[in-house]
Each structure stands twice: as C-alpha cells, then as structure tokens.
Amino acid sequence: MNPWRRLVARAGIATDIGLGAVFAGALALQASQIAVSWGGDYWLFGSVAGLVVCSIALLRRRHRVGAASVGLVVAVAAVLVGWVADLPHEPGPAMALGLAVLVGSAIRALPARSAVMVAAGGFLVVAAGFLVGLSGSASSVVAWLNAITWLGSVAAGLYLRLLDIQRRAIAEQVRRDERLELARELHDVVAHHITGIVLQTQAAQIVSRKSPEQLSGSLADVEAAGTDALAAMRRVVGLLRDGDDAAGSTPGPEQLTDLVERFTALGPDVRLRLPDGEPSWPPEVTSTVYRIVQESLTNVSRHAAHARSVSVSVDRERDAVIVEVVDDASPIPTRYRHGGFGLVGMRERVEALGGTLLAGPRPGSGWSVRATVPVVARDRR
C-alpha cells in the first residue's frame, strides 16, 4: 500500500477508536441516568437500540447509504416502540450521536440526492422525537438536544463537503497548470527536433550530389531525429489543451547542482548524487527530474524545516530514471494536507510520461519522494 494511503487509513482507524470511546461513554451515562430516574430494567431498551446505531456508525465507511438507511430505520422504530410501550424517550444521547455521525458522513461523501435523503431521514427522526416528547418537559429537553445535534451534523457535513469540493477544484487547477507547463516544454522539444531534421535534410541533399554512397547514413540520421520527435510528442501530446506558446526550459544536471546549492545555503544540508557521465535523456525527462527535486526541496522547507539533512539521488536503471528525495524530519501526519498541491503537480507530470510517483513517511522518521520516469530508447536503424 502507498505509505500516504497507509497513514490516512491509520488516521481513520484512530478516529473510529475515538468515536467508539465517545459512544461507550454516552451509553454508560444514558444507562446510569435512566436507572436512577426510572429504576428497574428500563435502561436496557435504550442501551441496546443506541448500541445498534452506534455500531452501524462505526461501520459506515463500508456502505454509507446502507449504513445511514439502517441506522435511521432503527431510530424511527426505537421512537415508536418507546412511545407505545411507555419507555424512556428515544432517541437517547448515544443514539443521537450515532445518527449525527451517519448523517454528517453521508452529507459529506454521498451524491447530492442521496445526501439530501439521509438528511431528510434524520429530520424525520427528530420530528418524531418532538411529537413524542410533547408529553413531558424532560422529554422536550431531550427532543431539543436531538434537534441541535441533527443541525450540527448537517452543518458539519456541509462544511466538510465544501472543503472537499474546494480541494478537488484546486487540485484540478494544479493538474491543468502542470499540463500547460509540459505542453510549453513540448513546444521547445518539437522545435528543436524539427530544426535538426531540416538541417540534416539539407545536409543529405548536399551529400546526394557529392557522395551518393554516403546518402543512406544521412537519411538514417534524419529518420532517427524524426523518431525522437515522434516519441516525445506521443508521450505528452495528450496534455495539449490551450494556452500560449510561451517558451519553457529544460534544466540540465548542472542546474540541478545549482538548485541544491541554493537550498543548502538557506536550509538543511543536502547530499546530491548524480549518475556518472553526461546523461542523454530527452528534454521532457530532464525537466521532470528537475521539477521533482525542486518541488520536493520546497516541501521540505515548508513542512519539515526542522530536518537536519536531505538526500537527493538520481540514478539510471535500464530504461528509466529513478529520482528519490529523502529527509530525516520527524513524521507529521498533516504534512501534505494543507498547501500540498505541489505533490499533485509532480504526480501529474510523472504519470503523463508513463512513470510512477510514491510519496509518504518513512519507517521511523523522515519523508520520502520517489519517482520513476521512463526513458524511451532511441531506435536508430
């Protein structure tokens, strides 16, 4: 599993454990209060009904619509049975908390129609509780508390839903900007290759007049240049959407060294390891490697300023370039939760080139960003 997804899953488990503790406390308080005021075994019905709804709330992630529907049906049944059998007023505090979790979760995550239906079901439970609670002042207080709890769950669900919508919109804008940036770089790549094809074609014409026997070699160079251009275009042409043809840049290894030196002057020490020799990567791969290192170091300065050292390694393995940026900062669960859309842009760029990107906490301490960017081998015939 992706380290970041593993961290999110653990956070969800921790949240459910906390909710379970709250539910248990509410059930115990409810049972003790009913035992004192009603006596006998009157606490048993409300405790069982509340336990069922709270259990459903803890299992809500498996099927949100089904969980909310069953929880609401159990709540309505509890209200009616309590009214007919002259039992303590329902929903009680524990059941109200369970319903609030179900309603808020549904409003946040479900499609609009389903979310509205669940919210309406919660309102019906509250309304039924009001009608039953008109017979006594204590019951009326409980009914008002249930109404406030329902309103709070609706407000919380809507707020989280709007945050999710805003985050998705920003992430999509980041992806779009990254596509446009890559498209601008494609403009430079294609222009470079076409210029080479034109020059080699002109040279081939001269060779055909002076040394016809060498023409095949010149034509092979023209073919290779055309193949390189087509390979670059196939990898990123799908990213062409709109925008102007502003010139991009394709930073090389020497600029990567300058980047690391600038970061070291202002932040923790950075150890850079580059492959031996002069890399012969396509321009779009070279610029992607630079952007990954640049964005990763920027995230270190924003979210892990207390890191003591950072390791940046760039390796060539068969038909791919492996880029890894690792720091030794202590783990922070919210590291990429706020302002972490640079990671979205990095993943968009890498996946556009057919590669993969993994980012997340390392075992013990530190954060790792590892990208694999394929390099298309040149086919010269």
C-alpha angles and dihedrals in degrees: 000000000000108000091233092051089047089054091049091049091052090050089053091051091049090050092052091048089053091048090049090055091050091048092049091051092049092049092049093048092047093049093048094048093049091046090054098044101034102023126202119053097321089117092064099075096050092044093053093045091046091047091054094051093044091050090051089050091055090052095045097112093067094062115355098185094047093044093050092046095050092044092052092047091051090049094051091047090050091051092050095044091048091051096047096042094042093241129151114298117277143244090048125196095275094048091045091054091048091050091048090056092048094047095044093046092049094049091050100046111022128084113271097260094050092044091053091049092052091047089050090050090053089051090053090053090051091046091050089050090052093052092049093043096057090089096070141028094229091051090049090055090052090049091053091048089051090051092051090048091051092049090049092052092049092049093047092047092049092047093051090044091054091048090052091049091049092048092050091049092051091046091051090050090051090051091049092050090050091051091051092048091051090046090055089052089050087057089059093043094052093043090053093050095044091051089053092048091052092049093046091047090053089049090050090055090055092047091050089059099042105029112013091174090066094051095096091060092051092048089050089057090050090050092049092050090050091048091052091050093049092048091053092046094049091054098053109013090100088065094064106111112138141310135098128296097255112167116260130201134237106204115205131210092277090060089048088058090050090050092053092047092052091050093048090053090059104027144020123326114281125205113204124197120185130180117266118262130015110314115231097203125148112263093249090056093047093051091046091054089051093049093049093053092043095051093043093053090046090054090050091055092047102041106018107035089145092064113122099205142005128206121209118187129178116188136172115224115179106294099354142066115228116208120185129176116186131178131186099225120134113265117271114190093206095047095122099021097091120043091350097132092115086078089056091053092048092051092047091053095045095045090048087062092048096259137119134239128200123187130173148102120312123229108278102359142345137050129262133203114188124178130182113201117186118228115208110225115234114246110211114179 
